[in-house]
Amino acid sequence: MGLLKDMDLVGVGGAVLSKKAGDELTGMGVRLVSRFGSAECGFLLSSHRDFRGDGECKFLRVPRESRRLLTFENIDDGGDGRKGELVVGKEWSAMAKRNREDRSFATSDMFEKHESTSQSYLPLIFSCSEGRDLKSTRRYGSLRSRELLFTTQTMRARLENYTH
């Protein structure tokens, strides 16, 4: 554990780290950063934050320079309006695929906005199919109470070795 605590940052990418592992690591002083991206658009969000007072590694932040290009379209029918689908604007320079008439890309990835911290979002559902529109399938309603986080077996095993 000392090795991880001594690092400036410990990055996790390719899969979301379980809440339990993330909480344990940050609770022990590890400066954990998750990165989120897609094959279609590259790197989009990260959990980089002020580590001195913010241990919420599970929330991904929109970088200041990307805020006009990354938006969250409300898909929370009848809810509190905090759930949204990540949409990448047409001006995004690393976009390999577009799936909307306006040349933007709807990722089909669903997030929930943090209650008090602006530009921070909790991943709820990551799409495994290309360009599937969450609004048209309406499947998100049945998933509203489930937080779907996935972790690769390899990463989980490696990190569990550090916490025991």
C-alpha positions in Angstrom: 0.0 0.0 0.0 2.9 2.3 0.7 3.9 2.2 -3.0 0.5 3.4 -4.1 0.3 6.1 -1.4 3.7 7.5 -2.5 2.6 7.9 -6.1 1.4 11.4 -7.3 -1.6 9.7 -9.0 -2.8 6.1 -9.5 -4.8 5.9 -12.7 -7.6 3.4 -13.6 -9.0 3.2 -17.1 -10.8 0.8 -19.4 -13.2 -0.2 -16.7 -14.8 1.5 -13.7 -13.4 0.5 -10.3 -15.9 -0.9 -7.8 -17.1 1.6 -5.2 -15.7 -0.6 -2.4 -12.2 -0.8 -3.9 -12.2 3.0 -4.7 -13.4 4.0 -1.3 -10.8 1.7 0.4 -8.0 3.0 -1.6 -8.9 6.7 -1.3 -9.6 6.1 2.4 -6.0 4.9 2.8 -4.6 8.1 1.1 -4.2 6.8 -2.5 -4.8 9.6 -5.0 -7.0 7.6 -7.4 -8.0 8.9 -10.8 -10.4 7.2 -13.2 -10.5 8.0 -16.9 -13.5 7.6 -19.2 -13.5 7.6 -23.0 -14.9 5.8 -26.0 -13.6 4.3 -29.1 -15.6 6.8 -31.1 -14.3 10.0 -29.3 -11.2 9.2 -27.3 -10.6 10.5 -23.7 -13.6 12.5 -22.4 -13.9 12.6 -18.6 -11.7 11.9 -15.5 -12.1 11.9 -11.7 -9.1 14.2 -11.3 -9.9 16.6 -8.4 -8.4 18.5 -5.4 -7.2 15.4 -3.5 -6.8 17.3 -0.2 -10.5 17.6 0.3 -12.3 15.5 -2.3 -12.2 11.7 -2.0 -15.0 11.0 -4.4 -13.1 9.1 -7.0 -16.3 7.6 -8.4 -17.5 10.9 -9.9 -16.2 11.9 -13.3 -15.5 15.5 -14.0 -15.9 17.5 -17.2 -12.6 19.3 -17.9 -13.1 23.1 -18.0 -11.9 23.3 -21.6 -14.4 20.7 -22.8 -17.6 22.0 -21.1 -19.0 23.5 -24.2 -18.5 20.3 -26.2 -19.6 17.7 -23.6 -23.2 17.9 -22.5 -25.6 15.6 -20.6 -29.1 15.5 -22.2 -31.8 14.9 -19.6 -33.3 11.4 -19.8 -34.9 11.4 -16.4 -38.7 11.4 -17.2 -40.5 12.5 -14.1 -37.4 12.4 -11.9 -35.3 15.1 -10.5 -33.6 15.9 -13.8 -30.1 14.7 -12.7 -29.8 11.7 -15.0 -28.5 12.4 -18.5 -26.9 10.8 -21.6 -23.4 12.1 -22.5 -23.4 13.8 -25.9 -20.2 14.9 -27.6 -20.5 18.0 -29.7 -19.8 18.1 -33.4 -16.7 20.2 -32.9 -14.9 17.5 -30.8 -11.6 17.1 -32.6 -11.1 13.3 -32.0 -14.5 12.1 -33.1 -14.3 9.1 -35.4 -18.0 8.5 -35.6 -21.1 10.6 -35.6 -24.6 9.3 -35.0 -26.8 12.4 -35.1 -28.1 14.7 -37.9 -26.2 17.6 -36.3 -23.0 15.6 -36.5 -22.7 15.2 -32.8 -22.3 11.8 -31.0 -24.8 10.5 -28.4 -22.8 8.0 -26.4 -25.7 6.0 -24.9 -23.8 6.2 -21.6 -25.9 7.4 -18.7 -24.7 9.5 -15.8 -26.2 11.1 -12.7 -25.2 14.7 -11.8 -23.6 15.2 -8.4 -26.1 16.8 -5.9 -23.8 19.7 -5.0 -20.6 19.6 -7.1 -20.9 21.2 -10.5 -19.6 19.3 -13.5 -19.3 16.0 -11.6 -21.2 12.9 -12.8 -21.6 9.4 -11.5 -21.5 6.7 -14.2 -24.7 4.6 -14.2 -24.9 2.7 -17.4 -22.3 2.2 -20.1 -23.5 1.2 -23.5 -22.0 -1.9 -25.1 -23.8 -1.4 -28.4 -22.9 1.2 -31.0 -24.9 4.4 -30.9 -28.0 2.9 -29.2 -30.3 5.8 -28.1 -31.3 5.5 -24.5 -34.3 7.7 -25.0 -35.8 5.5 -27.6 -35.3 2.2 -25.8 -36.6 3.6 -22.4 -34.7 0.8 -20.7 -33.0 3.3 -18.3 -36.3 3.4 -16.3 -35.9 -0.2 -15.2 -32.3 0.4 -14.4 -32.8 3.6 -12.4 -32.2 1.9 -9.0 -29.2 -0.1 -10.1 -25.7 1.4 -10.4 -23.9 -0.6 -13.1 -20.2 -0.5 -12.6 -17.9 -2.9 -14.3 -14.4 -4.0 -13.4 -12.1 -6.2 -15.2 -11.1 -9.3 -13.3 -7.4 -8.6 -13.7 -7.6 -5.0 -12.3 -9.8 -6.2 -9.4 -7.4 -9.0 -8.5 -4.4 -6.6 -8.6 -6.0 -3.9 -6.5 -7.4 -6.4 -3.9 -3.8 -7.6 -3.4 -2.9 -4.0 -2.4 -5.8 -3.7 0.1 -5.1 -6.9 2.0 
